[in-house]
């Protein structure tokens, strides 16, 4: 990730939840969004298959009310921080049995943005006094998301 990308992520986490992140956090973050996008796409593929379609449509993605609200908060924050262009680069996925449509893929950056907002807020809910996430904080937050996604 470029220096500009790192500073953008730092600003975003500060704006979203008053958190200070560093390079180690950004590596963990990248792994987190990769895993969560894969989880969402796994469910979306099953939905597409159950509906006898060969492609994954946007409505196949399991976007909950909470994630949708986080996407809306991301849109507001992103006007100041401009993280979306970086998320477009991160929004890659492995080959799927049922490929996503272009419309589906276009939603990935905002979905990742919503997951980012939800992650930052999860840190603060679980660890209210947290300023700089450490490995144990990342592991706990990831376990919460694993339970829900």
C-alpha atoms as a printed R data frame, in Angstrom:
    type eleno elety resid chain resno       x       y       z
1   ATOM     1    CA   UNK     A     1   0.000   0.000   0.000
2   ATOM     2    CA   UNK     A     2   1.359   3.423  -0.898
3   ATOM     3    CA   UNK     A     3   2.165   6.092   1.692
4   ATOM     4    CA   UNK     A     4  -0.890   8.039   0.510
5   ATOM     5    CA   UNK     A     5  -3.021   4.933   1.054
6   ATOM     6    CA   UNK     A     6  -1.634   4.421   4.544
7   ATOM     7    CA   UNK     A     7  -2.316   8.011   5.571
8   ATOM     8    CA   UNK     A     8  -5.861   7.783   4.147
9   ATOM     9    CA   UNK     A     9  -6.575   4.685   6.233
10  ATOM    10    CA   UNK     A    10  -5.146   6.360   9.303
11  ATOM    11    CA   UNK     A    11  -7.429   9.378   8.767
12  ATOM    12    CA   UNK     A    12 -10.431   7.146   8.124
13  ATOM    13    CA   UNK     A    13 -10.033   5.131  11.348
14  ATOM    14    CA   UNK     A    14  -9.527   8.365  13.304
15  ATOM    15    CA   UNK     A    15 -12.676   9.852  11.787
16  ATOM    16    CA   UNK     A    16 -14.750   6.679  12.193
17  ATOM    17    CA   UNK     A    17 -13.825   5.784  15.779
18  ATOM    18    CA   UNK     A    18 -10.911   7.883  17.075
19  ATOM    19    CA   UNK     A    19  -8.496   4.994  16.518
20  ATOM    20    CA   UNK     A    20  -4.807   5.216  15.672
21  ATOM    21    CA   UNK     A    21  -3.770   2.478  13.263
22  ATOM    22    CA   UNK     A    22  -0.322   1.621  11.929
23  ATOM    23    CA   UNK     A    23   1.174  -0.536   9.162
24  ATOM    24    CA   UNK     A    24   0.582  -3.772  11.113
25  ATOM    25    CA   UNK     A    25  -3.069  -2.830  11.495
26  ATOM    26    CA   UNK     A    26  -3.373  -2.189   7.781
27  ATOM    27    CA   UNK     A    27  -2.058  -5.654   6.978
28  ATOM    28    CA   UNK     A    28  -4.607  -7.132   9.412
29  ATOM    29    CA   UNK     A    29  -7.290  -4.907   7.897
30  ATOM    30    CA   UNK     A    30  -6.500  -6.114   4.378
31  ATOM    31    CA   UNK     A    31  -6.799  -9.736   5.511
32  ATOM    32    CA   UNK     A    32 -10.042  -8.901   7.322
33  ATOM    33    CA   UNK     A    33 -11.739  -7.338   4.281
34  ATOM    34    CA   UNK     A    34 -10.505 -10.150   2.009
35  ATOM    35    CA   UNK     A    35 -11.988 -12.747   4.350
36  ATOM    36    CA   UNK     A    36 -15.289 -10.931   4.859
37  ATOM    37    CA   UNK     A    37 -15.800 -10.256   1.149
38  ATOM    38    CA   UNK     A    38 -15.164 -13.937   0.488
39  ATOM    39    CA   UNK     A    39 -17.694 -14.874   3.211
40  ATOM    40    CA   UNK     A    40 -20.337 -12.607   1.694
41  ATOM    41    CA   UNK     A    41 -19.680 -13.975  -1.795
42  ATOM    42    CA   UNK     A    42 -19.877 -17.573  -0.575
43  ATOM    43    CA   UNK     A    43 -23.393 -16.956   0.707
44  ATOM    44    CA   UNK     A    44 -24.307 -14.972  -2.424
45  ATOM    45    CA   UNK     A    45 -23.228 -17.888  -4.622
46  ATOM    46    CA   UNK     A    46 -25.467 -20.237  -2.667
47  ATOM    47    CA   UNK     A    47 -28.388 -17.829  -3.110
48  ATOM    48    CA   UNK     A    48 -27.743 -17.560  -6.858
49  ATOM    49    CA   UNK     A    49 -27.524 -21.336  -7.141
50  ATOM    50    CA   UNK     A    50 -30.755 -21.821  -5.167
51  ATOM    51    CA   UNK     A    51 -32.445 -19.400  -7.558
52  ATOM    52    CA   UNK     A    52 -31.021 -21.276 -10.575
53  ATOM    53    CA   UNK     A    53 -28.928 -18.392 -11.826
54  ATOM    54    CA   UNK     A    54 -25.431 -18.593 -13.291
55  ATOM    55    CA   UNK     A    55 -24.334 -15.217 -11.948
56  ATOM    56    CA   UNK     A    56 -24.315 -13.474  -8.576
57  ATOM    57    CA   UNK     A    57 -26.577 -10.428  -8.541
58  ATOM    58    CA   UNK     A    58 -26.360  -7.559  -6.014
59  ATOM    59    CA   UNK     A    59 -29.481  -8.765  -4.202
60  ATOM    60    CA   UNK     A    60 -27.787 -12.134  -3.577
61  ATOM    61    CA   UNK     A    61 -25.307 -10.513  -1.201
62  ATOM    62    CA   UNK     A    62 -26.384 -10.942   2.445
63  ATOM    63    CA   UNK     A    63 -26.446  -7.267   3.367
64  ATOM    64    CA   UNK     A    64 -28.044  -6.937   6.784
65  ATOM    65    CA   UNK     A    65 -29.763  -3.834   8.123
66  ATOM    66    CA   UNK     A    66 -26.732  -3.101  10.298
67  ATOM    67    CA   UNK     A    67 -24.294  -3.446   7.411
68  ATOM    68    CA   UNK     A    68 -26.517  -1.251   5.228
69  ATOM    69    CA   UNK     A    69 -26.477   1.443   7.924
70  ATOM    70    CA   UNK     A    70 -22.677   1.136   8.126
71  ATOM    71    CA   UNK     A    71 -22.500   1.583   4.342
72  ATOM    72    CA   UNK     A    72 -24.503   4.811   4.710
73  ATOM    73    CA   UNK     A    73 -22.119   6.025   7.454
74  ATOM    74    CA   UNK     A    74 -19.188   5.098   5.205
75  ATOM    75    CA   UNK     A    75 -20.592   7.236   2.375
76  ATOM    76    CA   UNK     A    76 -20.777  10.252   4.693
77  ATOM    77    CA   UNK     A    77 -17.252   9.709   6.077
78  ATOM    78    CA   UNK     A    78 -15.818   9.007   2.651
79  ATOM    79    CA   UNK     A    79 -16.757  12.480   1.442
80  ATOM    80    CA   UNK     A    80 -14.065  13.814   3.808
81  ATOM    81    CA   UNK     A    81 -11.484  11.017   3.676
82  ATOM    82    CA   UNK     A    82 -11.844   9.594   0.137
83  ATOM    83    CA   UNK     A    83 -11.096   5.975   0.975
84  ATOM    84    CA   UNK     A    84 -13.257   4.506  -1.798
85  ATOM    85    CA   UNK     A    85 -10.536   4.581  -4.517
86  ATOM    86    CA   UNK     A    86  -8.275   2.477  -2.280
87  ATOM    87    CA   UNK     A    87 -11.107   0.073  -1.482
88  ATOM    88    CA   UNK     A    88 -11.653  -0.400  -5.221
89  ATOM    89    CA   UNK     A    89  -8.126  -1.820  -5.375
90  ATOM    90    CA   UNK     A    90  -8.731  -4.063  -2.346
91  ATOM    91    CA   UNK     A    91 -12.078  -5.352  -3.628
92  ATOM    92    CA   UNK     A    92 -10.644  -8.386  -5.362
93  ATOM    93    CA   UNK     A    93 -12.022 -11.858  -5.015
94  ATOM    94    CA   UNK     A    94 -10.964 -15.352  -5.999
95  ATOM    95    CA   UNK     A    95 -12.618 -17.029  -8.987
96  ATOM    96    CA   UNK     A    96 -16.148 -18.076  -8.129
97  ATOM    97    CA   UNK     A    97 -18.361 -20.921  -9.305
98  ATOM    98    CA   UNK     A    98 -20.908 -18.298 -10.249
99  ATOM    99    CA   UNK     A    99 -19.262 -15.068 -11.355
100 ATOM   100    CA   UNK     A   100 -20.622 -11.776 -10.062
101 ATOM   101    CA   UNK     A   101 -22.225  -9.384 -12.484
102 ATOM   102    CA   UNK     A   102 -20.530  -6.047 -13.120
103 ATOM   103    CA   UNK     A   103 -23.258  -4.361 -11.073
104 ATOM   104    CA   UNK     A   104 -22.456  -6.670  -8.158
105 ATOM   105    CA   UNK     A   105 -18.724  -5.971  -8.370
106 ATOM   106    CA   UNK     A   106 -19.381  -2.226  -8.440
107 ATOM   107    CA   UNK     A   107 -20.911  -2.525  -4.960
108 ATOM   108    CA   UNK     A   108 -17.797  -4.088  -3.403
109 ATOM   109    CA   UNK     A   109 -15.973  -0.866  -2.434
110 ATOM   110    CA   UNK     A   110 -18.968   0.499  -0.537
111 ATOM   111    CA   UNK     A   111 -19.583  -2.874   1.102
112 ATOM   112    CA   UNK     A   112 -15.941  -2.938   2.204
113 ATOM   113    CA   UNK     A   113 -16.372   0.642   3.403
114 ATOM   114    CA   UNK     A   114 -19.393  -0.390   5.446
115 ATOM   115    CA   UNK     A   115 -17.431  -3.291   6.897
116 ATOM   116    CA   UNK     A   116 -14.628  -0.857   7.743
117 ATOM   117    CA   UNK     A   117 -16.974   1.457   9.622
118 ATOM   118    CA   UNK     A   118 -18.548  -1.510  11.421
119 ATOM   119    CA   UNK     A   119 -15.092  -2.841  12.325
120 ATOM   120    CA   UNK     A   120 -13.945   0.508  13.733
121 ATOM   121    CA   UNK     A   121 -17.157   0.846  15.723
122 ATOM   122    CA   UNK     A   122 -16.852  -2.741  16.962
123 ATOM   123    CA   UNK     A   123 -13.437  -1.939  18.416
124 ATOM   124    CA   UNK     A   124 -14.992   0.930  20.372
125 ATOM   125    CA   UNK     A   125 -18.035  -1.047  21.544
126 ATOM   126    CA   UNK     A   126 -15.969  -3.989  22.774
127 ATOM   127    CA   UNK     A   127 -13.012  -1.885  24.003
128 ATOM   128    CA   UNK     A   128 -14.400   1.608  24.815
129 ATOM   129    CA   UNK     A   129 -11.060   3.092  25.906
130 ATOM   130    CA   UNK     A   130  -9.086   1.687  22.970
131 ATOM   131    CA   UNK     A   131  -6.852   4.082  21.046
132 ATOM   132    CA   UNK     A   132  -4.429   1.799  19.195
133 ATOM   133    CA   UNK     A   133  -5.674  -1.714  18.305
134 ATOM   134    CA   UNK     A   134  -3.311  -4.574  19.079
135 ATOM   135    CA   UNK     A   135  -3.342  -8.200  17.938
136 ATOM   136    CA   UNK     A   136  -5.729  -9.290  20.705
137 ATOM   137    CA   UNK     A   137  -8.208  -6.543  19.733
138 ATOM   138    CA   UNK     A   138  -8.104  -7.581  16.072
139 ATOM   139    CA   UNK     A   139  -8.613 -11.224  17.006
140 ATOM   140    CA   UNK     A   140 -11.635 -10.378  19.156
141 ATOM   141    CA   UNK     A   141 -13.226  -8.117  16.531
142 ATOM   142    CA   UNK     A   142 -12.643 -10.719  13.832
143 ATOM   143    CA   UNK     A   143 -14.320 -13.385  15.960
144 ATOM   144    CA   UNK     A   144 -17.363 -11.126  16.373
145 ATOM   145    CA   UNK     A   145 -17.624 -10.726  12.592
146 ATOM   146    CA   UNK     A   146 -17.081 -14.452  12.057
147 ATOM   147    CA   UNK     A   147 -20.107 -15.093  14.263
148 ATOM   148    CA   UNK     A   148 -22.288 -12.667  12.318
149 ATOM   149    CA   UNK     A   149 -21.150 -12.987   8.687
